[in-house]
Amino acid sequence: MRQSMSYWLEKRIALRRGETSQITWRRYAVCGSRPLLERVRAGQKQPESWRIVPEAFIERENGREMAG
């Protein structure tokens, strides 16, 4: 049985603490259709501040083992 792939739409956020800043990504949506998320990203005011990542990438970032 084939598992469907999910994709996350994330926005780059700059967190400032005093004189230092840190870049983080905030998740806004999850979808099984990358082309649909591409359309959503293209409609944003600053599409370069958004990214689409496969769920497997998120799992690797969090130190989890990928399924399948």
N, C-alpha and C positions, 0 to 999 in steps of 0.2 A: 504494500500500500504506500503510495506516494504522499508525503506531507506537503501541504502548500506553504509557500514562502511568505513571510510577513515582512513589511518594511515600516520603518519609523520615519516620521518627519520631525526634524529637530531644528531648533533655532540657536545660533551662537549668542551667548549672553556674557557680557563682561561684568564681573563682580569686582568692585573696588573696596578695598579695606585700607584706609589711610593712604599711603603713597604707593602701595602695591596693588596690582590688579591680577585677576585670574580669569581665564576664559573657560567657560563650561557650556554644555549643550543641554537645553531644556526640551523635553519631548512634548509634542503637541498632538500627534495623531499616529495611529497605526492602521495599516491597510494591506490587503493582499495584492493590490494593484499598484506597481511602481509608476506606470504612466499616469494614473490618476493623481498620485502625490506630486509628480512632476508638474502637472497642470496647476495644482494648488500652490506649489512653490513659485511658479512663474507669475502667478497673480499677486504675489506679495510686493510691498513697497521696495524692499531690498532683498531680492531673491538670492543674492550672493551670501547673505547671512543665514541661509537655510541649507540643510543637507538632508539627503535621504539615505538611510543605512539599512542593510538587511538585518533582520533579527539575529542572525548568527553572529554578526559583528558585535552587537550589543552583548551577547552572551560571552564572547571572548574577552571584551573589555571588563566585564564583571568577574572574570575568572572562572566562569562555568564551562563545562565541557559541552561541545556542540552535539546536538541529537542527530542521529541518522547518519 
